[in-house]
């Protein structure tokens, strides 16, 4: 009886690594935007479209950023945020 091959794991794209300084800057910009209640545009790894809205909560326990726009809440993992910018 021939040996049975194990199914191969699907390779997922790995999130790009960023150094501590970049992560710290992203964190500071998120806190500032929440305190000022200003709108932000987040470039998120793995999403084709950016996430835009007002930060309503920074969940440190689950490491999620809650962004709200037009009553719709989007929860974005902090480690997936690649860039934070203000709307033009």
C-alpha positions in Angstrom: 0.0 0.0 0.0 1.6 3.4 -1.0 2.1 6.0 1.7 -0.6 8.6 2.0 0.6 12.2 1.4 -0.4 14.8 3.9 -2.3 17.7 2.4 -0.1 20.7 1.8 -0.8 23.8 3.9 -2.0 26.8 2.0 0.6 29.5 2.2 -0.8 32.8 3.4 0.9 36.1 2.6 2.8 37.2 5.7 2.2 40.7 7.1 5.2 42.9 6.5 7.3 43.5 9.5 7.8 47.0 10.9 10.3 48.2 13.5 9.3 49.5 16.9 9.7 53.2 15.9 7.1 52.8 13.1 4.6 51.0 15.3 5.1 53.6 18.0 4.4 56.4 15.5 1.2 54.6 14.3 0.1 54.2 17.9 0.7 57.9 18.7 -1.2 59.0 15.6 -4.2 56.8 16.5 -4.3 58.1 20.1 -4.0 61.7 18.9 -6.9 61.2 16.4 -9.1 59.6 19.1 -8.4 62.5 21.5 -9.1 65.1 18.9 -12.1 63.2 17.6 -10.7 63.7 14.1 -11.3 61.5 11.0 -8.5 59.2 9.8 -7.8 57.0 6.8 -6.1 53.7 7.7 -4.2 51.7 5.1 -4.8 48.1 6.3 -2.7 45.1 5.3 -4.8 42.6 3.4 -7.6 45.0 2.5 -7.9 46.6 -1.0 -9.8 49.6 0.3 -8.6 51.9 3.1 -10.7 52.2 6.3 -12.0 55.7 6.9 -13.8 57.2 9.9 -13.5 58.4 13.4 -11.7 56.3 16.1 -14.2 55.6 18.8 -12.2 53.1 20.9 -8.7 51.7 21.2 -9.1 48.2 22.7 -5.7 47.5 24.2 -6.7 44.1 25.5 -7.7 42.7 22.1 -5.4 45.1 20.2 -8.2 46.4 18.0 -8.9 49.9 16.7 -12.7 50.7 16.5 -13.4 53.0 13.6 -16.9 54.4 13.0 -18.4 56.1 9.9 -22.0 56.7 9.2 -23.0 54.5 12.2 -21.0 51.5 10.9 -18.3 50.2 13.2 -15.2 48.5 11.8 -12.7 46.8 14.1 -9.2 46.8 12.7 -6.3 44.8 14.3 -3.6 47.2 15.3 -0.8 45.0 13.8 -2.6 45.2 10.4 -2.5 49.0 10.2 0.3 50.0 7.8 -0.4 53.7 7.6 -2.5 56.4 9.3 -3.3 59.7 7.5 -5.8 62.5 7.6 -8.3 63.0 4.8 -7.2 65.6 2.3 
